């Protein structure tokens, strides 16, 4: 049996996404074996983030500065905003380095079942940013779920009053995907979004 402190650490780690109780125990044992190096570095990094972490008031990103590094980057295209559901989506898109504009994090998606209404998201802040002018395109990068698409349609309707081009991520066949292994929803979306060659 491990001490209560080690059990508490294991329980805390097991609540992280992707880590169950067994993975958390392995991680704790690994950290204990390297307590003079890895454990100290992890504790220092966690303490530094805890003290400096803020939410960007402009876009909703999580960073150690407000406004965040993306919003203050002069190389970013100020005329394009990519709207995402969560910070994790922003980070995933930004890692790909394919979108050069700025972002806006909604903080979730509309869901009648979960009681998430438009006023629970940062849609009004998005409309305020667009209303200030200088935005040509709003890219709606919601997840390909019913709630994600409902959220995208709601925002698109709200944006009809603004002189911006509203675009959406394409959905359909993944690169390297074989038709036989795809679900009907993915196939249906791929057929609806078909385009001419050439």
C-alpha positions as CSV (number, residue, x, y, z in Angstrom):
1,X,0.0,0.0,0.0
2,X,1.2,3.5,-0.9
3,X,0.9,6.4,1.5
4,X,-2.2,8.6,1.6
5,X,-0.3,11.4,-0.2
6,X,0.8,9.1,-3.1
7,X,-2.8,7.7,-3.3
8,X,-4.1,11.3,-3.5
9,X,-1.6,12.1,-6.3
10,X,-2.6,9.0,-8.2
11,X,-6.3,9.8,-7.8
12,X,-5.6,13.4,-9.0
13,X,-3.7,12.2,-12.1
14,X,-6.3,9.5,-12.9
15,X,-8.9,12.3,-13.4
16,X,-6.9,13.7,-16.3
17,X,-8.2,13.0,-19.8
18,X,-6.6,9.8,-21.2
19,X,-5.3,8.6,-17.9
20,X,-7.1,5.9,-15.9
21,X,-6.1,4.5,-12.5
22,X,-3.5,2.1,-13.9
23,X,-1.9,4.8,-16.2
24,X,-1.9,7.2,-13.3
25,X,-0.1,4.7,-11.0
26,X,2.6,4.1,-13.7
27,X,3.0,7.9,-14.0
28,X,3.3,8.3,-10.3
29,X,5.9,5.5,-10.0
30,X,7.9,7.1,-12.9
31,X,7.8,10.5,-11.1
32,X,8.8,9.0,-7.8
33,X,11.8,7.3,-9.4
34,X,12.9,10.6,-10.9
35,X,11.8,12.9,-8.1
36,X,15.0,14.9,-8.1
37,X,14.7,15.8,-11.8
38,X,11.3,15.1,-13.4
39,X,9.1,15.6,-10.4
40,X,10.8,18.9,-9.4
41,X,10.5,20.2,-13.0
42,X,6.8,19.2,-13.2
43,X,6.0,20.9,-9.9
44,X,7.8,24.1,-11.0
45,X,6.0,24.1,-14.3
46,X,2.6,23.6,-12.7
47,X,3.3,26.4,-10.1
48,X,4.4,28.8,-12.9
49,X,1.3,28.1,-15.0
50,X,-1.0,28.3,-11.9
51,X,0.3,31.8,-11.1
52,X,0.4,33.2,-14.6
53,X,-2.5,31.5,-16.4
54,X,-5.2,33.9,-17.8
55,X,-8.0,33.9,-20.3
56,X,-7.6,36.2,-23.2
57,X,-10.3,38.9,-23.0
58,X,-10.3,39.2,-26.8
59,X,-10.6,35.7,-28.1
60,X,-11.0,33.4,-25.1
61,X,-7.7,31.5,-25.6
62,X,-5.8,30.4,-22.4
63,X,-2.3,31.9,-22.2
64,X,0.1,33.6,-19.8
65,X,-0.6,37.0,-21.2
66,X,-3.8,39.0,-21.9
67,X,-4.3,39.6,-24.8
68,X,-2.8,36.3,-25.8
69,X,0.2,35.7,-28.1
70,X,-2.1,35.0,-31.1
71,X,-4.1,38.2,-30.7
72,X,-1.0,40.3,-30.4
73,X,1.0,38.6,-33.2
74,X,1.4,41.3,-35.9
75,X,1.9,38.6,-38.6
76,X,-1.7,37.4,-38.1
77,X,-4.4,38.4,-40.6
78,X,-6.7,40.8,-38.7
79,X,-9.4,40.4,-41.3
80,X,-10.2,36.7,-40.6
81,X,-11.6,35.1,-37.5
82,X,-11.9,31.4,-37.0
83,X,-14.6,30.5,-34.5
84,X,-14.1,27.3,-32.4
85,X,-15.9,25.6,-29.6
86,X,-13.1,25.1,-27.1
87,X,-9.5,26.1,-26.5
88,X,-8.3,22.6,-27.5
89,X,-9.8,23.2,-30.9
90,X,-7.9,26.5,-31.3
91,X,-4.7,24.8,-30.3
92,X,-5.3,21.9,-32.8
93,X,-6.0,24.2,-35.7
94,X,-3.1,26.5,-34.8
95,X,-0.6,23.6,-34.6
96,X,-1.5,22.8,-38.2
97,X,-0.3,26.3,-39.2
98,X,-2.9,26.5,-42.0
99,X,-5.0,29.4,-40.7
100,X,-3.2,32.7,-40.5
101,X,-6.0,34.8,-38.9
102,X,-7.2,35.2,-35.4
103,X,-9.5,33.0,-33.3
104,X,-12.6,33.2,-31.2
105,X,-13.4,30.5,-28.6
106,X,-17.1,30.1,-27.8
107,X,-16.6,28.1,-24.6
108,X,-18.8,25.2,-25.8
109,X,-21.7,24.5,-28.2
110,X,-25.4,24.9,-28.2
111,X,-27.1,21.9,-26.6
112,X,-30.8,21.7,-25.6
113,X,-30.1,18.5,-23.7
114,X,-27.3,20.0,-21.6
115,X,-29.1,23.3,-21.2
116,X,-26.5,25.3,-23.1
117,X,-28.1,28.4,-24.6
118,X,-26.7,31.1,-26.9
119,X,-26.2,33.4,-23.9
120,X,-24.0,30.8,-22.2
121,X,-21.5,31.1,-25.0
122,X,-19.4,34.1,-26.1
123,X,-21.5,34.7,-29.2
124,X,-22.3,38.3,-28.2
125,X,-18.5,39.0,-27.8
126,X,-17.9,37.6,-31.3
127,X,-20.6,39.8,-32.8
128,X,-19.1,42.8,-30.9
129,X,-15.7,42.0,-32.4
130,X,-17.2,41.8,-35.9
131,X,-19.2,44.9,-35.3
132,X,-16.1,46.9,-34.6
133,X,-15.2,46.5,-38.3
134,X,-12.2,45.3,-40.2
135,X,-13.3,41.6,-40.5
136,X,-13.8,40.2,-44.0
137,X,-14.2,36.5,-43.2
138,X,-15.6,34.4,-40.3
139,X,-14.6,30.7,-40.5
140,X,-17.0,28.5,-38.5
141,X,-14.8,25.6,-37.3
142,X,-17.4,23.7,-35.2
143,X,-17.1,19.9,-34.6
144,X,-19.0,17.7,-37.0
145,X,-21.6,16.8,-34.4
146,X,-25.3,17.7,-34.4
147,X,-24.7,20.3,-31.6
148,X,-21.6,21.7,-33.5
149,X,-23.6,22.1,-36.7
150,X,-26.5,23.6,-34.8
151,X,-24.2,26.1,-33.3
152,X,-22.6,26.9,-36.7
153,X,-26.1,27.5,-38.2
154,X,-27.2,29.7,-35.4
155,X,-24.0,31.9,-35.6
156,X,-24.4,32.0,-39.5
157,X,-27.9,33.4,-39.0
158,X,-26.7,36.0,-36.5
159,X,-23.9,37.0,-39.0
160,X,-26.4,37.8,-41.8
161,X,-26.6,41.3,-40.5
162,X,-22.9,41.9,-41.0
163,X,-20.9,42.5,-44.2
164,X,-18.7,39.4,-43.7
165,X,-18.1,36.2,-45.7
166,X,-19.1,33.2,-43.6
167,X,-17.3,30.0,-44.4
168,X,-17.3,26.6,-42.7
169,X,-14.7,23.8,-42.5
170,X,-15.3,21.1,-45.1
171,X,-16.4,17.7,-43.8
172,X,-16.2,14.3,-45.5
173,X,-13.6,11.8,-46.4
174,X,-10.4,11.7,-44.3
175,X,-7.1,11.5,-46.1
176,X,-6.3,7.8,-46.4
177,X,-9.8,6.7,-45.5
178,X,-11.3,3.7,-47.2
179,X,-15.0,4.0,-48.2
180,X,-15.8,0.5,-46.7
181,X,-14.8,1.6,-43.2
182,X,-16.6,5.0,-43.1
183,X,-19.9,5.6,-41.4
184,X,-22.9,6.7,-43.3
185,X,-22.9,10.2,-41.9
186,X,-19.4,10.8,-43.2
187,X,-20.2,9.4,-46.6
188,X,-23.4,11.5,-46.8
189,X,-21.5,14.6,-46.0
190,X,-18.8,13.8,-48.5
191,X,-21.4,13.3,-51.2
192,X,-23.2,16.6,-50.3
193,X,-19.9,18.5,-50.4
194,X,-18.7,17.0,-53.7
195,X,-17.1,19.4,-56.1
196,X,-15.9,19.3,-59.8
197,X,-12.4,18.2,-60.6
198,X,-10.0,20.5,-62.2
